[in-house]
Amino acid sequence: MTPSSHAFVRRLLAATLLVSGSACATIPETSAPRPGVSASVLPEPEREWATLRGLARLSVAGPAGSGSASQAVLVALPDRVRIESLTPLGTTAAVVVVAGDEVRYHSVVNREYATGRATRETVERLIGIPVPPGPLLRLLAGLPPLPVRLQDPRTQVSLEGGVQRVESVEGLLWQRIHFPTPPAAGAVRGELGDAGGPVLHFAWEAWRAVGEVMFPHTLRLAGGGREARLDLTYEWVRLGEALDPSLFVLPRPKEPGLRVVEFGEGPALRPAP
């Protein structure tokens, strides 16, 4: 991977693993749900796993460049992530940590340290997809981008041509997910959007058992006006393990010659301590 594509991968990682919140939306009109169809292919809320630990291969492509690298991934829902980008030798090239509304980044290779706010605008600037990062965090954990609340009257479930469709709303966002029957028979595809229409297309593939659940080991993302694409394929995954909170702390390293910068653009960026 060239230096420029390596830099693009680092920026893309930082943008993909952020978190944010929202308020009230309406699903675009579709056919009415058919009676008797259940959303059994979705994880039940009480069975959703809160953590993920895995090793993955990330590939990115877009106008700014393309490349791929191995990543050590830690996710602690709802708002914490740690990603370590690894060199071909298995050493750490860069670390991105998100905790709450803050993101911190340390490039070991480039001797750079950055802090900033986790925002929807940051995601759009860096990967060309104007989507709140909270749903991206859930997707990385193998879950629907929004929680599916079957008791919500706006949630719709229908079955057409052997494909089950689930539509739901959370705050200002809506999602539509298309499941083959059974889901492990092929790719599960979906869209995430807001009042302006879809902002993200996603697909889950390579379903394999992890413990008692079927988990999609490949995640594909695309969207926005820049035709940005991101593919993440897990080599292995562990779900529901206790993760040490200190893993999501990334203090400023004490090393000479370290360049300290603000992550991305925008107001109210907090300086490093």
C-alpha positions as CSV (number, residue, x, y, z in Angstrom):
1,M,0.0,0.0,0.0
2,T,1.4,3.4,-0.9
3,P,1.9,6.2,1.7
4,S,-1.0,8.2,0.3
5,S,-3.4,5.2,0.4
6,H,-2.1,4.3,3.9
7,A,-3.0,7.9,5.1
8,F,-6.5,7.5,3.5
9,V,-7.1,4.2,5.4
10,R,-6.1,5.9,8.6
11,R,-8.5,8.8,8.1
12,L,-11.3,6.4,7.0
13,L,-10.9,4.3,10.1
14,A,-11.1,7.3,12.4
15,A,-14.3,8.5,10.7
16,T,-16.0,5.0,10.6
17,L,-15.7,4.5,14.3
18,L,-17.5,7.5,15.8
19,V,-20.7,8.0,17.7
20,S,-23.6,10.4,17.8
21,G,-27.3,10.8,18.7
22,S,-30.7,11.8,17.1
23,A,-34.5,12.6,17.4
24,C,-37.7,11.7,15.1
25,A,-38.2,10.3,11.5
26,T,-40.7,8.8,9.1
27,I,-40.0,5.7,6.9
28,P,-40.6,6.4,3.2
29,E,-43.9,5.0,2.0
30,T,-43.8,1.3,1.1
31,S,-46.3,-1.5,0.9
32,A,-48.2,-2.4,4.1
33,P,-46.8,-5.2,6.2
34,R,-48.4,-8.6,5.7
35,P,-49.9,-10.2,8.8
36,G,-48.2,-13.2,10.4
37,V,-44.7,-12.3,9.3
38,S,-42.1,-12.1,12.1
39,A,-38.7,-10.5,12.4
40,S,-37.2,-13.6,13.9
41,V,-34.0,-13.1,11.8
42,L,-33.2,-10.0,13.9
43,P,-31.4,-10.2,17.2
44,E,-33.9,-9.7,20.1
45,P,-33.0,-6.5,22.0
46,E,-32.2,-8.4,25.2
47,R,-29.9,-10.8,23.2
48,E,-27.9,-8.0,21.5
49,W,-24.3,-8.3,22.4
50,A,-22.7,-5.3,24.0
51,T,-19.1,-5.9,22.9
52,L,-17.0,-7.3,20.0
53,R,-13.4,-8.3,19.8
54,G,-12.0,-9.3,16.4
55,L,-9.3,-9.3,13.8
56,A,-10.3,-8.0,10.4
57,R,-9.1,-6.9,6.9
58,L,-10.3,-3.5,5.9
59,S,-10.4,-2.4,2.3
60,V,-11.4,1.1,1.2
61,A,-11.9,2.8,-2.1
62,G,-12.8,6.3,-3.1
63,P,-11.7,9.5,-5.0
64,A,-9.0,10.1,-2.4
65,G,-7.4,6.7,-2.9
66,S,-7.6,3.0,-2.0
67,G,-5.9,0.4,0.0
68,S,-6.2,-2.3,2.6
69,A,-4.7,-3.3,6.0
70,S,-5.3,-5.6,8.9
71,Q,-7.1,-4.2,11.9
72,A,-7.6,-5.3,15.5
73,V,-11.1,-4.2,16.4
74,L,-12.7,-3.6,19.8
75,V,-16.3,-2.4,20.1
76,A,-18.1,-1.6,23.3
77,L,-21.6,-0.3,22.6
78,P,-23.0,2.3,22.5
79,D,-20.1,4.7,22.2
80,R,-16.6,3.2,22.5
81,V,-14.3,1.8,19.9
82,R,-10.6,1.0,19.6
83,I,-9.0,0.2,16.2
84,E,-5.3,-0.7,15.8
85,S,-4.0,-0.6,12.2
86,L,-1.3,-3.3,11.9
87,T,1.8,-3.5,9.7
88,P,2.5,-6.6,7.6
89,L,4.8,-7.7,10.6
90,G,1.9,-7.4,13.0
91,T,3.1,-4.4,14.9
92,T,0.9,-1.3,15.5
93,A,1.0,1.4,12.8
94,A,-1.8,3.6,14.2
95,V,-4.5,3.6,16.9
96,V,-7.9,5.2,16.8
97,V,-9.9,5.4,20.1
98,V,-13.4,6.8,20.4
99,A,-15.0,7.3,23.8
100,G,-18.3,9.2,24.0
101,D,-18.2,12.3,21.8
102,E,-14.4,12.4,21.5
103,V,-12.0,10.7,19.1
104,R,-8.2,10.4,19.6
105,Y,-5.7,9.1,17.1
106,H,-2.0,8.2,17.3
107,S,0.1,7.4,14.3
108,V,3.1,5.5,15.6
109,V,4.6,5.5,12.1
110,N,4.1,9.2,11.4
111,R,4.6,10.4,15.0
112,E,1.3,12.2,15.0
113,Y,-1.3,12.6,17.7
114,A,-4.8,14.1,17.1
115,T,-8.0,14.8,19.1
116,G,-11.4,16.0,18.0
117,R,-15.1,15.7,18.2
118,A,-17.1,12.7,16.9
119,T,-19.7,14.1,14.5
120,R,-21.8,13.3,11.4
121,E,-20.0,16.0,9.5
122,T,-16.6,14.5,10.3
123,V,-17.8,11.2,8.8
124,E,-18.9,12.9,5.6
125,R,-15.7,14.9,5.2
126,L,-13.6,11.8,5.6
127,I,-15.5,9.0,3.8
128,G,-18.0,10.9,1.7
129,I,-21.0,9.4,3.5
130,P,-23.1,11.9,5.5
131,V,-24.3,9.4,8.1
132,P,-24.3,9.7,11.9
133,P,-21.5,7.4,13.1
134,G,-23.5,5.7,15.9
135,P,-25.2,3.4,13.3
136,L,-21.9,2.6,11.8
137,L,-20.6,1.5,15.1
138,R,-23.6,-1.0,15.4
139,L,-22.9,-2.2,11.9
140,L,-19.3,-3.0,12.8
141,A,-20.7,-5.1,15.7
142,G,-22.8,-7.1,13.3
143,L,-26.1,-5.4,14.4
144,P,-28.7,-3.4,12.5
145,P,-27.6,0.2,12.3
146,L,-30.7,1.2,14.4
147,P,-32.4,-0.9,17.1
148,V,-35.5,-2.6,15.8
149,R,-38.4,-2.0,18.2
150,L,-41.2,-4.4,17.1
151,Q,-43.7,-2.7,19.5
152,D,-43.2,0.6,17.7
153,P,-46.3,1.1,15.4
154,R,-43.9,2.6,12.8
155,T,-42.0,-0.7,12.5
156,Q,-43.1,-2.6,9.4
157,V,-42.4,-6.3,8.5
158,S,-43.4,-7.8,5.1
159,L,-42.5,-10.8,3.0
160,E,-42.3,-10.7,-0.8
161,G,-40.8,-13.3,-3.1
162,G,-38.9,-15.1,-0.3
163,V,-37.4,-11.9,1.0
164,Q,-38.4,-10.5,4.4
165,R,-38.2,-6.7,4.7
166,V,-38.0,-5.0,8.0
167,E,-38.4,-1.2,8.3
168,S,-38.0,0.9,11.4
169,V,-37.3,4.3,12.8
170,E,-35.1,5.7,15.5
171,G,-35.0,9.5,16.0
172,L,-34.3,11.3,12.8
173,L,-33.2,8.2,11.0
174,W,-35.0,5.2,9.3
175,Q,-33.7,1.9,8.1
176,R,-34.9,-0.8,5.6
177,I,-33.3,-4.3,5.8
178,H,-33.9,-7.1,3.2
179,F,-33.4,-10.6,4.5
180,P,-33.4,-13.7,2.3
181,T,-35.1,-16.7,3.9
182,P,-33.1,-18.2,5.7
183,P,-30.8,-15.2,6.2
184,A,-27.7,-17.3,6.1
185,A,-28.6,-18.3,2.5
186,G,-27.2,-15.1,1.1
187,A,-26.4,-11.5,1.6
188,V,-28.6,-9.3,3.8
189,R,-28.8,-5.8,2.4
190,G,-30.2,-2.6,3.6
191,E,-30.4,1.2,3.6
192,L,-30.1,3.8,6.3
193,G,-31.6,7.2,5.6
194,D,-33.1,10.4,6.9
195,A,-35.7,12.8,5.6
196,G,-33.6,13.5,2.5
197,G,-33.5,9.9,1.5
198,P,-30.9,7.0,1.8
199,V,-27.5,8.1,3.0
200,L,-25.9,4.6,3.4
201,H,-26.2,1.2,1.7
202,F,-24.9,-1.8,3.5
203,A,-24.7,-5.5,3.1
204,W,-23.8,-8.4,5.4
205,E,-22.2,-11.5,4.0
206,A,-20.2,-14.6,5.0
207,W,-22.5,-15.8,7.8
208,R,-20.9,-18.1,10.3
209,A,-21.7,-19.3,13.8
210,V,-20.1,-17.4,16.7
211,G,-21.2,-19.2,19.8
212,E,-25.0,-19.5,19.6
213,V,-25.5,-16.8,17.0
214,M,-25.0,-16.5,13.2
215,F,-22.7,-13.6,12.6
216,P,-21.9,-11.8,9.3
217,H,-18.2,-11.9,8.9
218,T,-18.2,-9.4,6.0
219,L,-19.6,-5.9,6.1
220,R,-19.9,-3.8,2.9
221,L,-20.7,-0.1,3.0
222,A,-21.3,2.4,0.2
223,G,-23.0,5.8,-0.1
224,G,-22.7,9.5,-0.5
225,G,-21.8,11.6,-3.5
226,R,-18.2,10.5,-3.7
227,E,-18.9,6.8,-4.4
228,A,-16.9,5.9,-1.2
229,R,-16.8,2.1,-0.5
230,L,-15.6,0.2,2.6
231,D,-15.4,-3.6,3.0
232,L,-14.5,-5.1,6.4
233,T,-14.0,-8.9,6.6
234,Y,-13.4,-10.5,10.1
235,E,-10.9,-13.3,10.3
236,W,-12.3,-14.1,13.8
237,V,-14.8,-12.6,16.2
238,R,-15.7,-12.9,19.9
239,L,-18.9,-11.5,21.2
240,G,-20.0,-10.4,24.7
241,E,-16.6,-10.5,26.4
242,A,-15.7,-8.1,29.2
243,L,-13.4,-5.4,27.8
244,D,-11.1,-3.4,30.1
245,P,-12.2,0.3,30.1
246,S,-8.6,1.4,29.9
247,L,-8.4,0.1,26.3
248,F,-10.6,3.0,25.3
249,V,-8.2,5.6,26.8
250,L,-5.5,7.1,24.5
251,P,-3.5,9.8,26.3
252,R,-1.0,12.0,24.5
253,P,2.3,10.0,24.2
254,K,5.3,11.6,25.8
255,E,7.8,11.4,22.9
256,P,10.0,14.0,21.3
257,G,9.1,15.4,17.9
258,L,5.4,14.4,18.2
259,R,3.1,16.5,16.0
260,V,-0.1,17.4,17.8
261,V,-3.1,18.4,15.5
262,E,-6.8,18.7,15.6
263,F,-8.7,15.8,14.1
264,G,-10.7,16.9,11.0
265,E,-12.3,20.3,10.8
266,G,-15.0,22.1,12.7
267,P,-15.6,24.1,15.9
268,A,-15.2,23.1,19.6
269,L,-12.3,20.7,19.1
270,R,-10.7,20.0,22.5
271,P,-7.0,20.3,22.8
272,A,-4.9,17.3,23.9
273,P,-4.1,17.3,27.7
